[in-house]
Amino acid sequence: MARHTSFGVGGPADYWVEIRSLDALRLALESADHLKIPRTIMGHGTNTLVADAGVEGLVIYNRCMDFEPSRTTGLIRVASGHSMARLAGRCARLGLGGLSFAIGVPGTVGGAVFGNAGAFGSDVAAVLKSALVWRRGQERETAAREFGFAYRHSNLQGDGTNPVVLAASFRAQRSDPVALRTELLALARRRRATQPQGQNAGSFFMNPDGDYAGRLIETTGLKGKALGGAFVSPIHANFLSARPGGTALDVLDLAIAVRERVAEATGVWLKPEVRLLGRWNGRAQALYS
């Protein structure tokens, strides 16, 4: 799995399948459930820390990228494996505004809906009309208001049916393609200037109410500090990165140490935005306690 996540760490999946159509995705889901094999959907692996011991069951690598825009209705229908950043670019070229923020979202549409991903002051909740959700072999087009969106949250999280977003419809407005292109270039430059490259998953912790996780971490003096094969970025303190040869456990240990130091210094217990996936031992619970 190290080859399929932005952290560049993690052990193997028991089973792996790459799919490129919604019908193939449906078949993979139905097959796994019929065989009672645990299943995990993987997009770009940009918000996930995979355990060194690997992932139980089937990992479905979602490469469904159907894209159906309508300048007449202003609706954009897109499959769940489509890149959010690429979606922003395609919409800009067509003169469809409202999704420029997606240039700063590194993952796919499915994961973005699942976690109400956002950047640059906007998020999925602001533009989603509806999404097609698969639950236990049944599909239903679900209105945006039914997802219970909050900051980096939807009610798909923690749903015991293990739901999967198959496709989503976004609202857009007709705009000037040249102006949208200029906006995207400015946002991309801003992102490159403020966010580090390398083996990371973007912001590791969610921002607490009225504050920023990066600011809290920086006040503790942890910016740039290393622990084993992982380190806090010297550019942005809420970016935890793995060094080449580092392990998932190194990243986890660093995240726990950062969280405990911030709590000791400020009284704020940061909540992880990155999802832990795979065969973790009890040590992982310290990230949530």
C-alpha positions, 0 to 999 in steps of 0.5 A, a space after each residue: 500500500 505504500 505505493 498507493 498513499 501519499 505518505 508512502 508507507 504501509 503494508 500490503 492489502 490481502 486483496 487488491 482490485 483496480 476498477 475503472 467503471 461504476 459497474 465494475 465498482 458495483 460488482 466488486 462491492 457486491 462480491 466482497 459483501 457476498 463473500 463476507 470479505 472486509 472491503 475498503 475503497 481507495 481513491 488517491 490515498 491522500 488522507 489515509 495512514 495505512 498500518 505497517 501490517 497492511 489491510 485486511 480484506 479487499 482494497 478497491 482502487 477506484 478509478 471511475 472518472 466519468 464527467 458529465 457537465 451541463 452548461 444549461 442546468 449548471 449541474 456537473 455529474 462526476 464519478 467518485 474516482 474523479 480527482 477533485 483538483 482535476 475537476 476544478 480545472 475541467 470546470 474552469 475550462 468550460 466556464 463553470 464556476 463555484 468549484 475553484 476551491 477543489 484545486 486545493 483538495 488532493 483526493 477524489 470526489 468520493 472521499 471529498 463527499 465522505 469527509 466534506 473536504 474543503 479548501 480556500 474557504 469553501 467545501 463540498 457542502 457548499 456546492 453539492 446537490 446530491 450523491 448516489 450512495 451504495 448501501 448493502 446492495 441498494 443505491 439511492 440518490 441522496 440530497 445534500 441536506 441528508 448528509 448532515 455536513 459539518 466541518 470535515 464531517 458527514 453522517 457517512 462517517 461511522 455509518 455501520 452499513 459501510 456506505 460508498 459514494 458512487 457519483 455526485 452532482 455539483 452545482 456550478 454557475 456560468 462564468 468567464 473561463 479566462 477569469 476562472 483560469 486566472 483564479 485557479 493559477 492564483 490558488 495553485 501558487 498560494 498552495 505551493 507557497 504555503 504547503 509542503 511537498 513530499 510524503 504527507 497527507 495534507 493537514 493531519 489534524 482538524 482545526 479546532 473551533 476558532 483556531 488553527 491546528 498549525 498555529 497551536 502546534 507551532 506555539 509548542 516549538 514542534 515545527 520541524 521536529 523529527 521522531 524516528 522516520 517522521 517529522 513535523 514540516 518546517 513549512 506548515 506545522 500541521 503537515 506531518 511527513 514520513 522520511 524515505 524509509 520511515 514507517 507508518 508507526 513512525 508517523 503515528 508516534 509523531 502524531 500522538 506526541 504532537 497531540 499530547 504536547 499541544 494538549 499539555 501546552 494549550 489544553 486543546 486535544 486536536 482531532 485527526 483529519 487523517 484516517 487510520 486504515 489497516 491492522 493497527 494495534 492498541 497504540 492507535 487509540 492514543 490518537 483519539 482518546 
